[in-house]
Amino acid sequence: MNDEVLSLAKYLASSRAGYALSEMNLYLSEKYEEKELYEILKPHFYDLDIFCGADYKCTKLVKRPLPADETVIRELDKLLKKPKLPARIESLIESYIERSCGKNWHTGRTAELIRENIVKQKEEYWKRKGISKYPKIRIISYLLYHFPVYFCQFQFLLLELLEKGLLTNKMSFLDAGSGPGTISLSLMDFLHRLLGVYSKKGFDVKLNIRIDSVEQAQENINCYKELASSYLSGLSASALENANITIEEPVHAPLETVQAPEADFIILSNVLAEMSPTPRERADVVERLASRSKNPTIIIIEPAERETSTALRITQHALTRKGFAIYSPCTFIWGVGCTGEDCWSFLELGNIQIPSFMEKIARAEESYRYINTDMKFSSVILRKDGLAKHAYRAKGKFVRLANLKKHVEKRVNVVASVMSGNLGDEKTFVFKICDSTASIPCYAVLPSYHISEGNKRLFEAGYGDIVEIYGTLVRENKALNSYNLLITRNTIVKPV
Ligand SMILES: C[S@@+](CC[C@H](N)C(=O)[O-])C[C@H]1O[C@@H](n2cnc3c(N)ncnc32)[C@H](O)[C@@H]1O
């Protein structure tokens, strides 16, 4: 009988702008309560392109970019500025830990075991071995130690996508290597907050969202399912009023061989470095994952630490050779791509507030070993259609960073993306810069006594933003095989 309901819903969705579920009874051979019809159709809302509200009225959903005017962005930015796990997520995680390890998980022998595991997990990571197994205790220590930062940092990338008009009211996501569901939960929470901002600002926005996931460890899938369904069932009816979120059954498979469903967004957060293929070969895995999707936005996130970060750039470069274009953070300022070799670049977003469960497990000697609040990561966003965050291309008057050798000890004009926060200190500010032509690292160096009206806009440049620098002195750092571009008080820095 459900087939009859579904085919009628398909017909109505294609022929009408809107209808009440009760109207369906006019055409069905068997009569249903509205609630029953709603439950039958709920998993199909996404494919039917309809949005059905709590009043059981359905409307056709036309795909369009989500409103992202300045007031919306400012409001969301305010929410994310003091990053912390939302209270609901905190209690969701803590309840899960309680169900797994008992109410007193943070005291006695259980807490000792968890702390030992947090330390072991970090040691294994640095030794790069044995990180593919996820027994229960590992999931608990992952939730306590890694989850909060990864959850919060992902929302900054979503904000960037929203701001640039890449998020729409109908979207499908693939959380690849989902672990306990960090990315899926972060996404749902972001959308929930966004809907809150829309309703405050009087925007009528409805969302149709589908989330798929792939994961090789069954224990993680169990955790994912429990957390995701508790999250959704814990939302009030009013919070869900404008969002139809379908979480598909997680696919239990390795990313290397899975037949991944098509998706608008494919996210690999802290997964690539755990995989056995080489950084170059990982591009094949990502390409396979994206093969069914028309024009996916692929988001890859890796730790900022040197080895994983530089490996990400090699994978990224291999993907560009397969026809994927970098949306951000790199801009091919001269229209030529870099080689992706030896590039260590990451974004620093500061610290999140310590979640109460992290504080509890850290009530021990050397508590710093159990505290992880630093949002610092490397990432890349790729697309197939060539869309880039910055469309800027340099013209004539600048020296390419690849040609600095010819200009050592001379003043030149350059244009480059700022690819780090301050790597120096308060006396000497150092920023990694890149125009994608140079094979050796280049830095803009600004001693504090040289800060002037003309050059202080260097501090305003966000990660990946482009600046034109006029009259900078080229210095070669032979010991570190790099170039320093000295910004003096007469140097002019202009964001573009
Ligand atoms: C560090 S966790 C990251 C989890 C989550 N994405 C996050 O950012 O918190 C890595 C996850 O990737 C999974 N994973 C690693 N290699 C995989 C592979 N080849 N196929 C599928 N999953 C994999 C692990 O089982 C683990 O759940």
The ligand as an ORCA input file, in Angstrom:
! r2SCAN-3c Opt
* xyz 0 1
  C      40.035     10.397     13.293
  S      38.502      9.683     12.925
  C      37.631     11.056     12.256
  C      36.171     10.975     12.509
  C      35.391     12.202     12.077
  N      35.395     12.350     10.646
  C      35.928     13.428     12.771
  O      36.395     14.367     12.100
  O      35.881     13.479     13.997
  C      38.831      8.738     11.474
  C      37.673      7.850     11.083
  O      37.898      7.381      9.769
  C      37.627      5.995      9.722
  N      38.446      5.438      8.657
  C      39.808      5.401      8.572
  N      40.190      4.818      7.434
  C      39.057      4.473      6.775
  C      38.787      3.833      5.545
  N      39.786      3.429      4.770
  N      37.500      3.626      5.194
  C      36.485      4.039      5.990
  N      36.674      4.648      7.168
  C      37.931      4.873      7.563
  C      38.024      5.485     11.092
  O      37.415      4.244     11.374
  C      37.539      6.621     11.961
  O      36.224      6.465     12.326
*
